[in-house]
Amino acid sequence: MKPILVAGATGNVGSQVVGRLRARDVPVRPLSRNPPPDGFRGDLANPETIRPALDGVDTVFLMLAGSAEALVPTVSLLGERVKRVVFLSSGAVDDSLTEQDNAIGAWHRTVEEAIEATGLEWTFLRPHGFAANTLGWAPSIRADGVVRGAYGEASMPLIHEKDIAAVAVEALTGDGHAGAKYVLTGTRPMTQAEQVRIIGEAAGRPARWEEIPLDEARAELLTKMPDFIVDTMLGGFRGLVTKPGEVTSTVQDVTGRPGLDFEVWAAEHAAAFR
């Protein structure tokens, strides 16, 4: 069996993909800017740095790192060298739109279109909210057990990175996934306030949400990420207050097992919040 190249191999999802492939005795070629000892160093925004890692590879797990436009030349290189790409896209992509009205969706759709243009066999994974995003609350929960933000009643089904990786591995190694656009979610919607409470229970310390004015929440988020990401996120949260995120059965449909509840994720990551 030829090795599978896994981009972002040291990240939340990529590391899980590497581990699951190795558990199946599938040869893996980890790729990262800071790779493990048995991996390859490369920058997805610079195709020449990943060219050596593609020797003998037919299948690639790809994710966005940096701007979409910077990844397009790498996609073109993959079109010349490999046969199958599984791309970690975003649930923000809306196929009913000719032009995406969501900045995050537009970013990922740009890469999807580039992949489609290569003629490769492809599978797109479109997860919605990542459970791992709540790790951003860890400093606040450790400090005083309070997470301050806007739209605490925004309700979404956060997905465990293990479930994203499990679907990815099926698409990387199995048949019947070509052309699939897998929308991935967690098992049930829960508000941001509920997420904080569940994390606190798992960590063994009280934790609660504190609603603050929108302009204050935005200013705090702008210290961590670009304005177009912040405004897209806050707009999404606003909509999720009145219309909770829908749940899909894709994880079970593809893997044959139920998805993992947020409580499982919180228990596995409790140490980060203590």
TORDRENKOL-202270 format. One line per 3 residues: number of its first residue (from 1); for each residue x, y, z of N, C-alpha, C. Coordinates in steps of 0.02 Angstrom, whole numbers, m for minus. Layout:
NUM) X Y Z X Y Z X Y Z | ... .
//
This chain:
1) 42 m60 0 0 0 0 44 62 0 | 27 110 m42 65 173 m45 49 215 16 | 97 256 38 84 298 96 33 352 80 .
4) m4 373 131 m51 428 126 m19 490 158 | m18 545 121 9 606 146 m44 643 187 | m28 660 249 m75 695 293 m47 764 308 .
7) m78 816 278 m58 885 292 m86 906 360 | m52 953 391 m74 974 457 m71 918 508 | m19 877 502 m15 815 540 m7 823 614 .
10) 11 884 637 18 895 709 m41 934 738 | m92 948 697 m150 986 721 m202 942 754 | m256 973 776 m309 937 811 m338 880 770 .
13) m353 893 707 m383 842 664 m329 800 632 | m278 832 604 m226 795 568 m191 743 611 | m178 759 674 m146 710 717 m191 649 729 .
16) m256 662 732 m303 606 740 m305 563 677 | m301 595 619 m300 557 556 m238 513 553 | m181 541 571 m119 502 571 m126 442 618 .
19) m150 453 678 m156 399 726 m203 344 703 | m259 363 673 m308 314 651 m282 274 591 | m246 306 546 m217 270 490 m165 219 515 .
22) m124 240 562 m73 194 588 m105 137 626 | m161 149 659 m196 95 693 m221 43 644 | m231 61 583 m252 15 530 m192 m12 491 .
25) m131 4 513 m70 m17 479 m65 11 409 | m93 71 400 m87 106 336 m25 150 338 | 20 146 289 79 189 289 59 263 287 .
28) 90 303 329 72 373 335 134 416 324 | 124 472 291 178 521 282 154 587 312 | 170 601 375 148 663 407 183 724 376 .
31) 144 777 365 172 839 338 151 898 382 | 199 939 400 184 996 444 241 1045 439 | 228 1108 460 283 1156 466 331 1135 520 .
34) 305 1102 571 347 1075 626 330 1002 634 | 357 960 591 336 890 589 365 848 645 | 334 790 657 364 741 703 428 713 672 .
37) 468 677 711 532 652 685 527 611 621 | 471 575 612 464 534 553 425 569 497 | 414 635 504 373 671 457 414 713 408 .
40) 378 750 367 407 794 317 391 867 336 | 440 910 329 429 981 341 407 1013 275 | 352 1050 279 328 1083 219 277 1136 235 .
43) 270 1184 190 222 1238 197 174 1233 138 | 110 1224 152 61 1216 99 57 1277 54 | 78 1334 77 78 1394 36 138 1397 m11 .
46) 183 1349 m5 243 1345 m48 248 1275 m77 | 220 1264 m137 217 1196 m165 285 1161 m168 | 337 1199 m181 402 1167 m188 425 1133 m124 .
49) 401 1157 m66 422 1127 m3 388 1060 10 | 332 1048 m24 298 984 m13 309 934 m69 | 340 956 m123 351 911 m180 387 847 m160 .
52) 441 850 m118 475 787 m100 430 739 m62 | 382 765 m24 338 722 15 288 685 m28 | 280 705 m90 230 675 m134 256 614 m172 .
55) 321 602 m168 348 545 m205 316 479 m182 | 286 443 m228 255 379 m212 188 384 m179 | 158 444 m177 94 454 m143 38 460 m194 .
58) m18 426 m181 m77 431 m223 m134 470 m190 | m132 473 m122 m188 499 m84 m164 550 m33 | m202 606 m27 m182 661 17 m241 684 58 .
61) m228 694 123 m275 730 166 m251 802 168 | m296 848 147 m277 918 138 m320 962 182 | m290 1015 207 m328 1064 246 m303 1133 229 .
64) m342 1183 247 m324 1252 233 m276 1276 286 | m220 1305 264 m172 1335 310 m151 1401 280 | m176 1455 307 m165 1520 276 m221 1538 229 .
67) m206 1578 180 m259 1601 135 m276 1548 83 | m337 1552 58 m359 1505 7 m318 1514 m57 | m306 1575 m75 m269 1589 m137 m198 1559 m134 .
70) m168 1559 m75 m101 1531 m68 m100 1456 m76 | m157 1424 m63 m160 1351 m68 m173 1327 m139 | m200 1371 m182 m218 1349 m250 m159 1322 m290 .
73) m100 1352 m288 m43 1322 m325 m26 1252 m300 | m33 1240 m235 m21 1173 m208 m72 1124 m234 | m135 1146 m238 m187 1103 m267 m169 1085 m339 .
76) m144 1132 m377 m124 1118 m446 m68 1066 m448 | m21 1070 m402 32 1020 m398 3 951 m382 | m44 948 m336 m76 884 m320 m110 855 m381 .
79) m140 899 m421 m173 875 m481 m126 840 m530 | m62 857 m526 m12 826 m570 17 763 m540 | 11 755 m474 50 702 m441 10 647 m408 .
82) m51 661 m386 m88 611 m347 m155 595 m381 | m192 550 m350 m256 528 m378 m317 548 m336 | m307 553 m270 m364 564 m226 m346 617 m173 .
85) m393 662 m161 m385 713 m109 m447 714 m65 | m436 711 0 m490 722 49 m474 789 81 | m519 838 71 m507 906 93 m551 923 153 .
88) m519 947 206 m554 971 265 m579 1041 250 | m641 1046 229 m671 1109 209 m710 1138 268 | m768 1167 257 m806 1199 310 m881 1192 297 .
91) m918 1184 352 m991 1183 347 m1020 1250 327 | m978 1302 325 m1002 1368 305 m1014 1372 229 | m988 1324 191 m999 1324 118 m1072 1308 105 .
94) m1102 1347 61 m1173 1339 44 m1179 1327 m31 | m1196 1265 m50 m1199 1248 m121 m1257 1281 m157 | m1303 1310 m122 m1360 1343 m155 m1341 1413 m181 .
97) m1281 1436 m163 m1260 1503 m182 m1208 1502 m238 | m1216 1545 m286 m1166 1552 m338 m1103 1585 m310 | m1114 1636 m268 m1060 1667 m232 m1073 1662 m157 .
100) m1025 1636 m120 m1034 1626 m49 m1042 1694 m14 | m1090 1699 31 m1101 1761 68 m1069 1760 137 | m1032 1707 151 m998 1698 215 m923 1695 200 .
103) m884 1737 233 m813 1741 218 m777 1674 227 | m794 1638 279 m762 1573 291 m783 1523 237 | m847 1525 220 m871 1481 166 m837 1498 100 .
106) m829 1562 85 m798 1582 22 m726 1559 19 | m691 1565 75 m621 1544 79 m615 1470 61 | m656 1428 92 m651 1356 81 m678 1336 12 .
109) m729 1371 m11 m756 1354 m77 m705 1369 m132 | m663 1419 m123 m610 1433 m171 m565 1373 m180 | m547 1341 m124 m504 1282 m128 m543 1223 m158 .
112) m605 1215 m138 m646 1161 m167 m648 1167 m243 | m660 1227 m268 m665 1237 m340 m599 1221 m375 | m544 1239 m342 m478 1223 m370 m468 1147 m374 .
115) m489 1112 m322 m483 1039 m322 m527 1008 m376 | m588 1032 m382 m633 1006 m434 m603 1016 m503 | m570 1071 m514 m542 1087 m580 m484 1041 m599 .
118) m453 1008 m550 m396 964 m566 m418 898 m598 | m480 878 m588 m502 813 m612 m484 756 m565 | m456 772 m506 m441 720 m457 m505 690 m428 .
121) m498 630 m400 m551 602 m358 m548 639 m292 | m605 667 m271 m604 708 m211 m663 692 m165 | m653 707 m101 m706 707 m51 m697 769 m9 .
124) m752 805 3 m750 865 45 m782 851 112 | m747 865 165 m774 860 233 m794 931 254 | m857 939 273 m883 1005 291 m909 1006 363 .
127) m864 1007 411 m886 1009 481 m912 1078 500 | m959 1078 545 m982 1141 575 m939 1154 637 | m966 1180 690 m925 1201 747 m882 1145 776 .
130) m818 1160 786 m771 1112 816 m775 1118 892 | m780 1061 926 m777 1062 998 m711 1092 1022 | m657 1080 985 m591 1104 1004 m587 1180 1005 .
133) m633 1214 972 m632 1287 975 m643 1313 1046 | m676 1273 1088 m688 1296 1157 m624 1297 1199 | m570 1268 1173 m506 1274 1209 m485 1347 1216 .
136) m512 1390 1174 m499 1461 1181 m524 1490 1246 | m571 1455 1277 m598 1479 1342 m555 1456 1401 | m506 1414 1389 m469 1383 1444 m437 1435 1491 .
139) m404 1487 1466 m375 1535 1513 m426 1567 1559 | m485 1584 1532 m537 1616 1573 m564 1568 1625 | m576 1506 1605 m603 1456 1652 m551 1441 1706 .
142) m488 1436 1688 m436 1424 1738 m430 1483 1786 | m439 1544 1760 m429 1604 1801 m484 1614 1852 | m546 1616 1829 m600 1630 1877 m665 1592 1863 .
145) m662 1545 1815 m721 1505 1801 m776 1541 1763 | m759 1598 1732 m809 1637 1696 m786 1647 1624 | m831 1632 1576 m818 1646 1505 m863 1704 1486 .
148) m833 1758 1462 m870 1818 1445 m874 1825 1369 | m934 1835 1344 m942 1841 1272 m1012 1862 1254 | m1025 1864 1188 m1090 1882 1162 m1125 1820 1135 .
151) m1192 1821 1138 m1234 1768 1111 m1224 1701 1147 | m1228 1704 1213 m1222 1642 1252 m1276 1592 1238 | m1333 1614 1209 m1387 1568 1193 m1382 1541 1122 .
154) m1329 1557 1086 m1318 1527 1020 m1308 1452 1029 | m1346 1413 992 m1348 1340 1003 m1323 1303 942 | m1274 1259 952 m1242 1224 896 m1220 1154 917 .
157) m1218 1106 870 m1195 1039 885 m1120 1031 871 | m1079 1044 921 m1006 1043 912 m982 971 900 | m933 965 855 m909 899 835 m840 886 864 .
160) m830 825 887 m765 802 914 m718 792 855 | m655 813 863 m606 804 810 m595 731 792 | m608 686 840 m602 615 825 m653 593 773 .
163) m712 623 775 m764 605 726 m747 631 656 | m719 691 653 m697 716 588 m643 670 559 | m595 651 601 m541 608 579 m567 539 558 .
166) m616 513 594 m643 447 577 m674 447 508 | m711 500 492 m740 506 425 m685 515 373 | m635 556 389 m580 566 343 m545 501 325 .
169) m533 459 375 m497 396 363 m538 350 318 | m603 349 328 m645 308 283 m639 333 211 | m640 399 203 m636 427 136 m566 418 105 .
172) m515 418 147 m446 409 122 m431 337 101 | m463 290 134 m444 220 125 m498 177 91 | m560 201 88 m614 159 62 m640 182 m5 .
175) m687 144 m30 m720 160 m94 m788 192 m81 | m814 224 m132 m882 250 m128 m887 321 m100 | m830 355 m92 m831 422 m63 m815 476 m114 .
178) m799 457 m175 m781 506 m226 m840 552 m240 | m827 617 m240 m879 666 m255 m925 681 m197 | m912 652 m138 m955 664 m80 m937 730 m46 .
181) m989 764 m23 m981 824 18 m1013 809 85 | m972 788 132 m997 764 196 m1004 821 246 | m1067 836 264 m1081 887 314 m1079 854 383 .
184) m1034 877 426 m1021 843 489 m1040 887 548 | m1075 858 596 m1093 894 657 m1087 847 717 | m1093 878 775 m1098 839 836 m1166 808 844 .
187) m1179 781 903 m1239 741 913 m1301 780 930 | m1293 841 959 m1352 881 976 m1331 954 986 | m1378 1000 973 m1361 1070 985 m1359 1087 1059 .
190) m1315 1131 1078 m1313 1157 1146 m1288 1228 1144 | m1312 1269 1189 m1293 1339 1190 m1221 1347 1214 | m1193 1405 1199 m1125 1418 1224 m1124 1416 1301 .
193) m1177 1440 1332 m1181 1438 1405 m1180 1366 1430 | m1216 1321 1395 m1216 1250 1414 m1147 1220 1404 | m1113 1238 1351 m1046 1212 1339 m1000 1229 1396 .
196) m1004 1291 1419 m961 1312 1475 m977 1272 1537 | m1041 1262 1552 m1060 1223 1611 m1034 1152 1607 | m1041 1120 1548 m1018 1051 1540 m942 1046 1548 .
199) m906 1094 1521 m833 1094 1530 m816 1100 1604 | m850 1145 1639 m837 1152 1710 m849 1088 1749 | m903 1054 1733 m918 991 1767 m864 940 1753 .
202) m840 937 1691 m788 889 1674 m722 905 1709 | m708 970 1715 m645 992 1746 m648 991 1822 | m708 982 1850 m715 980 1922 m713 1047 1955 .
205) m734 1099 1918 m736 1166 1947 m794 1203 1915 | m829 1245 1954 m886 1282 1926 m863 1327 1869 | m903 1330 1817 m889 1375 1761 m956 1400 1734 .
208) m957 1464 1717 m1020 1493 1693 m1006 1544 1638 | m1058 1557 1599 m1055 1607 1546 m1078 1674 1573 | m1046 1728 1553 m1067 1796 1570 m1076 1835 1506 .
211) m1137 1856 1493 m1151 1895 1432 m1124 1965 1440 | m1089 1988 1387 m1063 2056 1387 m1086 2091 1323 | m1083 2157 1321 m1105 2193 1261 m1067 2170 1198 .
214) m1103 2172 1142 m1074 2147 1080 m1010 2183 1062 | m1006 2248 1071 m946 2285 1052 m886 2264 1094 | m898 2248 1158 m844 2224 1200 m820 2154 1178 .
217) m869 2111 1162 m851 2044 1139 m811 2047 1074 | m832 2090 1030 m798 2097 966 m726 2122 976 | m719 2172 1018 m652 2199 1031 m605 2146 1059 .
220) m631 2104 1103 m590 2051 1131 m570 2000 1077 | m617 1981 1035 m602 1933 982 m552 1960 932 | m554 2026 920 m509 2057 872 m436 2054 895 .
223) m424 2041 959 m355 2033 982 m327 1965 963 | m372 1920 939 m351 1851 925 m356 1831 851 | m398 1867 812 m409 1846 743 m430 1905 700 .
226) m426 1898 634 m443 1953 588 m516 1974 593 | m530 2036 573 m597 2062 580 m649 2024 539 | m630 2000 478 m679 1966 437 m699 1899 468 .
229) m653 1867 504 m669 1805 539 m714 1821 600 | m696 1872 637 m735 1891 696 m806 1908 676 | m815 1950 625 m882 1971 607 m923 1913 578 .
232) m890 1868 543 m925 1808 518 m947 1764 576 | m903 1755 625 m920 1714 683 m979 1744 722 | m975 1808 736 m1027 1840 776 m1094 1840 738 .
235) m1091 1850 673 m1153 1846 634 m1183 1777 637 | m1139 1726 634 m1164 1657 639 m1194 1643 707 | m1161 1666 761 m1188 1656 828 m1256 1690 835 .
238) m1263 1750 807 m1327 1786 812 m1384 1744 782 | m1370 1714 724 m1421 1672 692 m1437 1609 731 | m1387 1582 766 m1396 1520 803 m1435 1530 868 .
241) m1447 1592 888 m1488 1604 946 m1561 1586 932 | m1584 1603 873 m1655 1590 855 m1663 1527 815 | m1610 1505 782 m1614 1444 741 m1553 1400 756 .
244) m1560 1354 804 m1503 1311 822 m1476 1272 762 | m1411 1259 764 m1380 1220 710 m1411 1151 703 | m1422 1130 641 m1452 1064 628 m1401 1009 638 .
247) m1426 950 656 m1383 891 667 m1387 845 606 | m1330 821 583 m1329 772 529 m1310 703 557 | m1326 651 520 m1309 583 540 m1247 558 503 .
250) m1209 603 472 m1155 583 428 m1102 541 463 | m1084 559 524 m1032 521 559 m1052 448 564 | m1113 435 586 m1135 366 592 m1144 333 524 .
253) m1170 371 475 m1180 342 409 m1115 319 378 | m1061 357 388 m997 341 356 m956 291 397 | m956 299 463 m912 258 505 m947 197 534 .
256) m1014 198 536 m1050 142 565 m1057 145 640 | m1037 199 670 m1045 208 743 m1072 278 757 | m1105 286 814 m1131 353 831 m1074 403 842 .
259) m1089 466 831 m1041 518 847 m1032 524 922 | m979 559 942 m962 568 1012 m994 631 1040 | m1026 624 1098 m1058 681 1130 m1006 732 1153 .
262) m1028 794 1162 m983 847 1186 m956 830 1256 | m996 795 1296 m973 775 1363 m910 731 1358 | m907 689 1307 m848 647 1297 m787 690 1282 .
265) m797 739 1237 m742 784 1221 m719 822 1283 | m767 848 1321 m749 887 1381 m710 845 1431 | m731 783 1440 m695 739 1487 m624 725 1464 .
268) m616 715 1399 m549 700 1372 m502 761 1375 | m530 821 1376 m489 881 1375 m493 920 1441 | m520 889 1493 m531 924 1556 m468 956 1585 .
271) m412 923 1576 m350 949 1606 m333 1019 1580 | m353 1035 1518 m337 1101 1490 m374 1157 1526 | m428 1139 1562 m470 1190 1594 m459 1195 1670 .
274) m415 1153 1696 m405 1153 1768 m352 1203 1790 .
//
